[in-house]
Amino acid sequence: MEEQETIASSPIKKRSQAEKVGAIKYQAMKLRELELEMRVVKKTVLAIYHGLMKSRLLQFEIDFLTTIVTRDKIDLEILHILRRGGKEGMLPKDLSIELSISGFKVKRFQVSRRIIRMNKRLQKKLGQNVAEKQGHKWALTNFMFESWGEGIVRATPQPRTSL
């Protein structure tokens, strides 16, 4: 009788999920769950960004954007040249010529690749683009002009009239 009482009084030890499926599979499963939750959080933050930007309650400073977008001096110089180009934009060939004047040796197709990479970086962080294609030309987006504190109208050079 004593044996039956001891068996009944001892709690049944249950195996953990890691012991059931294996430690590595369990960790991989948990990692996938965390990644899914992280994607949901990123989408939520982007939705909040968009809502605040549309209501003009949130504006990004250009220093913050350039640290996100640029990786080196060439990227920064491309942004400044595109800004001078205004809403009409510039051809990659003209951008590479401007960069060679500034002391950087970059070919025209490399300029387009760099702009596409900058777009991807900003799209990943804020859901916006740095520049957009207008025909064969690249031009900064309204978002970038507003971040610089100037609208497209003020960014384009106005012809001077002499009296």
SVG drawing of the C-alpha trace seen along z (x, -y; Angstrom):
<svg xmlns="http://www.w3.org/2000/svg" viewBox="-4 -98 43 100">
<polyline fill="none" stroke="black" stroke-width="0.4" points="0.0,0.0 2.8,-2.4 4.1,-2.0 0.8,-3.1 0.6,-6.1 4.0,-7.3 3.3,-6.9 0.0,-8.8 1.5,-11.6 4.4,-12.4 3.6,-14.9 3.9,-13.7 6.8,-15.6 5.8,-16.9 8.4,-17.4 8.9,-20.9 8.3,-21.7 12.1,-22.0 12.4,-18.4 9.6,-17.2 10.7,-18.6 14.4,-19.2 16.3,-22.2 17.4,-23.5 13.9,-23.1 12.4,-24.8 14.8,-27.8 14.2,-28.1 10.4,-28.1 10.7,-30.8 12.9,-32.8 10.3,-32.7 7.7,-33.8 9.8,-36.7 10.6,-37.7 6.9,-37.7 6.1,-39.9 8.9,-42.3 7.5,-42.6 4.1,-43.5 5.7,-46.1 7.6,-47.6 4.4,-47.9 2.7,-49.5 5.4,-52.1 5.4,-52.9 1.6,-53.4 2.1,-55.8 4.8,-57.6 2.6,-58.0 -0.3,-59.3 1.8,-61.8 3.5,-63.0 0.2,-63.4 -1.2,-65.5 2.1,-67.5 2.8,-66.7 6.0,-64.9 8.8,-66.2 12.3,-64.7 15.4,-66.7 17.8,-66.4 20.7,-65.3 18.6,-62.3 17.7,-61.4 21.2,-61.7 22.5,-59.4 19.9,-56.8 20.4,-57.2 24.0,-57.9 26.9,-55.5 29.8,-57.7 30.6,-61.1 29.6,-60.2 26.0,-59.5 25.9,-62.8 27.2,-64.6 24.6,-62.9 21.8,-64.2 23.2,-67.7 23.5,-67.7 19.9,-66.3 18.7,-69.1 20.3,-71.7 18.7,-69.9 15.2,-70.8 12.0,-69.2 13.2,-68.6 15.9,-66.3 19.2,-65.3 20.4,-62.6 22.8,-60.1 25.4,-61.2 25.1,-64.8 25.3,-63.6 28.5,-61.6 30.0,-64.7 29.1,-66.8 30.6,-64.2 33.8,-64.1 34.1,-67.9 33.8,-67.4 36.6,-64.9 34.7,-61.6 35.1,-59.1 31.7,-57.5 30.2,-56.2 26.6,-57.0 25.3,-53.5 26.9,-53.5 25.0,-56.7 21.7,-55.0 22.7,-52.0 23.6,-54.3 20.3,-56.1 18.4,-52.8 20.2,-51.7 19.4,-55.0 15.8,-54.5 15.8,-51.0 17.4,-52.2 14.9,-54.9 12.0,-52.7 13.0,-50.1 13.2,-52.7 10.4,-55.2 8.5,-53.9 9.6,-56.9 11.8,-57.3 14.8,-59.6 14.5,-60.1 12.2,-59.0 12.7,-58.5 11.2,-61.0 11.8,-59.6 15.6,-59.1 16.2,-61.7 16.4,-61.3 14.7,-63.9 14.3,-64.2 10.8,-63.4 8.5,-65.9 9.3,-64.2 13.0,-65.1 12.3,-68.7 10.0,-69.1 12.6,-67.6 15.1,-70.2 12.6,-72.8 11.8,-74.0 9.0,-73.1 9.6,-72.1 8.7,-75.6 11.5,-77.2 14.0,-74.5 13.8,-75.2 15.9,-78.1 13.8,-81.0 14.9,-82.8 16.0,-86.4 14.4,-89.2 16.6,-92.2 14.9,-95.6"/>
</svg>
